[in-house]
Amino acid sequence: MDGKISEAVSRRTGEQENELRDLEKQLAQMKRLAGSVSQDQSTGDLETLNAQNGRLKFRRNHLIQALGEKKKRSTGVDYPTLERIKALFHIAVITLFPDIDEVPNAVNACTPIHGDYQCNDAIKISQWLKKQGRTVELDKLKEEAKVFSAQAAPAPAFSGDAKGKKKAGADVVTAEKVLAEKLVVCLPSNDLIESTVVSPAGFINLNLKPAFVAQKLTSLIREQFPPPPVSKKLKVIVDYSSPNIAKQMHVGHLRSTIIGDSIANLLEFIGYEVVRLNHLGDWGTQFGMLIAHLKDKFPNYLTVSPPIGDLQTFYKEAKVHFDEDPEFKRRAHDCVVSLQNHEEDIMKAWKLICEVSFSEMAGIYQRLKISRKLMNRGESFYDEMMKEIVRELEEAGLLKLDEPDEHGRRRKLMFVPEGQIPLTIAKGDGAFTYDTSDMATIRHRLQVEKCDWNIYVIDSGQEFHIDLVVKGAKLAGWLDPDVQRCQFVGFGLVLGEDKKKFKTRSGDTVQLAELLDEGLARCEAKLKEKGRDKELTKEEFEAARDAVAYGCIKYADLSKNRLSDYVFSFDKMLDDRGNTAAYLLYAYTRIRSIARNAGVSSEDLQQYLASVGTIPLEHEKELKLAKKLNMFHEALLGALQNLFMNQICDYLYELSSTFTEFYDNCYCIEKDRATGAIVKVHRNRLLLCEATAGVMDRCFSILGITPVSKM
């Protein structure tokens, strides 16, 4: 059957090629004769042939694509199950409708009560036919549906037991159901699908072959759950965290840091070249203020290193002087000019302030296990480039002068298509703005770094600004959307338990270091309450405390839809029930202990797998767990598609829950009830335990969470 489908597609492609050649000959002949006949005579025939030619080319391309998909899926490359099912239905759809302009590919995993996967292509195609006005085909489907419905026995108002009541009309056949049945008939033979059930509404529910599930899981175990295959390796820049120099990191930086780092981890695991950038606010007016204050407070800073221990206090002192002392404000502006001119003494003061900030940030990043690959690249890096882009945009005629202010100075503005406000590229006094810096930044990433994908992980309030910058880059000719991609990855606010913006009791912004300290203290108390300090060594206890405290803070953020605001609650985070890091980390340590308690090593299990060839899946709960393990790649590709990391968290929790169901029903180790001695070890089940722990390990690593072997 498999070969027959390929032959049919190849034959149809050849037929289309022959028709195209005939049409092209006719077109050429008519164009040669067009000069010798009247306009009215030739135009109608040419238009008809051109239309036929276009339709045939369209059909031919779809058939070629289908054949390519089929060949690609038969090369032995272990594509995710979902992608393979989509490829099969792709062929079925274009076999029925070669001229369809877009194959729906509406296939998704479904709830186990219905099957393993569900295809909704028939419903989408029905909508497409209506949109195309193809009433004849629709009417024919409806007539077939009437025939099937007439043949079906009428159902009572309700049938079945109390658990499974069936509504009247459940056996009515619809046009979508007929269409779905036709799609099933056109599916190529394959090693995936065991059975299909078409619902009255046209949903195709399908179950996988147990042999396929076992073979796929065996392959993943042998390869130690590698990344899913992707068609092209991309260079990706991920811009995240981005605190301001001379200010302490606060809770507002938490989400960008955690979400951005996990996205970068995912992209790296997939196999992309990832550049992690920390776009720091280290340039501009505030530094003139800080340098002026440094010169006042530590006049000998050039020879004696100033003891700036508390940058937050230092910043507040400078801000008070700036707001209240006109002379200080004037000197601060002078320092900005000197900084932009790179005067040696002023640059040293600037570096001193930056180094103190870098040290504080590094401490926060180390505690949260943020990747050391995150590079600090502040606005200062783009200083010279800002001058270049002003010249470049002026020469391109893309800058307009604003109306003069009271001093006769005029800003240089850039109006972008569909932009409600312009970008301010230069102030009236020639100074640069955030717009200038961000335009220089995007130009460097696209034109110099030559990234394929430029990602901004910034709070949702900045979406409008980044949208203007991206549109500005397109207008300037730096960004070709067909070649490079810029994506804004926004996120909501962190709220207190009162559902308001997270603040201290005094109304101040919550400092990140203080928040982490509180998390550690609460977690330590919770572990001691459970008596873990008596069961673990000092080193094991501290490792467990740190893993749970920081893991819970990260997971509470990542497990939510990033676009939503979320309530920060240590009580909920540290709860070891439900979808929390505490529950998952405890589950992981228990799973890891099973093989260890059985005295079976990883090497023993690998030897066992080599001896049996394919992992045996004899119990229904074994099969269910295997199916969930096989969905690892689908979870990653789903998160990759839209950069919502909660999809990986959801999968991790579902996997853990499925494992619990398996473990409650399937003994991995059987012991003598009297002596407690091990009498039997089910190695296939231990393999499932180790596979579950291995997948959890991969997910934890992507999420930036550190599991421990003992808790």
Beta strands, then each sheet from edge to edge (+ up, - down):
strand 1: 107-109
strand 2: 117-119
strand 3: 158-159
strand 4: 166-167
strand 5: 193-198
strand 6: 204-208
strand 7: 235-239
strand 8: 273-278
strand 9: 375-376
strand 10: 400-401
strand 11: 412-414
strand 12: 423-426
strand 13: 453-457
strand 14: 485-489
strand 15: 494-495
strand 16: 566-567
strand 17: 669-671
strand 18: 678-681
sheet 1: 1+ 2- 6+ 5-
sheet 2: 3+ 4-
sheet 3: 9+ 8+ 7+ 13+ 14+
sheet 4: 10+ 11- 12+
sheet 5: 15+ 16+
sheet 6: 17+ 18-
end
